[in-house]
């Protein structure tokens, strides 16, 4: 069924809920301890890969500042990272479903290492960072898709809470690690390391930091080699890759037509669009409002991530899979809080404010993300659904980041750009809330049916 892409779209899943394929029977026979070990190995691999991603962002910003690049290039790091998520979205989901997902994650980490090497050996930081984004684009469908192979629907919110909490923890430590690596104290010791007979070409703190982060990516790759097989159904890549394009757009349209999938997809798309660009916005705001360096501002990025971790963990305990649409209003509040940044000039006020901002985002994204994974898995399979999700989310990051970069490139003051960013977020979240209210009024029977599926583990996978 899955091997013939010319006659059956990959997002079409005609297997009834009660039908058990051989791969699913093998998965059910896996002992629970194997699932638990696999889950925590995935968490470890994700932690170190994300740690390096976030530290590398700080190092790349410092590298551009060292070369006196214009500010718009620093802001453009975010959309450049998102570029391959969008361009390769029709292919990475199918690639993740075509082989064991641990192997996909391993290959993706080596692509990230390649991006770091390009950055060290003279490639423009924007282009090299886009290569790292290529590795991340291939990594993500495997990372999230494997959760639906390991766990039933009732555990997806909790699993997302763990994964998001750990990822946010890696963001906290990653931005702090990146800030310290490019700081004077640590970079002085790194640059003093001399390898006899070898000229590494590493001459400044940013390059020394990038060299260290290569080893962090290799550590993540080592964990990838220890991820056990899940017994999930493999879906071979087609002989002609271009056949994936109409298949991907069919999958994308199918998720947008789903009365629960469309709301969770719209909300998570916007939230991750905010989160992706908030990394640079905090750096720009800290420089303008507080006069902070990259090292100092990276600590404030960590403060936002602390709030997100707290919000994600609370959501994983308090929220159920079907509760996602109830928290949309928090997205409106997030947009307004972003505007509030422009009135803060004291770090002691900024810290709790940024924690609150992060907590709202973390509490909102966990149940929404879990619901979206559940609907996508039922509609089209794990890898492809995550690829569709990544395409929309990273397209949002790309568009918002490009608009922010354009506004700064045209000379718009930092505070004005932040205000416009917050208004866009609050306005679109209000529209999503109105959209869901209209669905409840016009399609309540369909939504009730989909919520009943979300409450039933046997209906998942």
Secondary structure by P-SEA (a helix, b strand, c coil): cccccccccccccccccccccaaaaaaaaccaaaaaaaaaaaaaaaaaaaaaaaaaaaaaaaaaaaacccaaaaaaaaaaaaaaaaaacccaaaaaaaccaaaaaaaaaaaaaaaaaaaaccccaaaaaaaaaaaaaaaaaaaaaaaaacccccaaaaaaaaaaaaaaaaaaaaaaaaaaaacaaaaaaaaaccccccccccccaaaaaaaaaaaaaaaaaaaaaaccccccbbbbbccccccaaaaaaaaaaaaaacaaaaaaaaaaaaaaaaaaaaaaaaaaaaaaaccccaaaaaaaaaaaaaaaaaaaaaaaccccccccccaaaaaaaaaaaaaaccccccaaaaaaaaaaaaaaaaaacaaaaaaaaaaaaaccccaaaaaaaaaaaaaaaaaaaaaaaaaaaacccaaaaaaaaaaaaaaaaaaaaaaaaaaaaccaaaaaaaaaaaacccccc
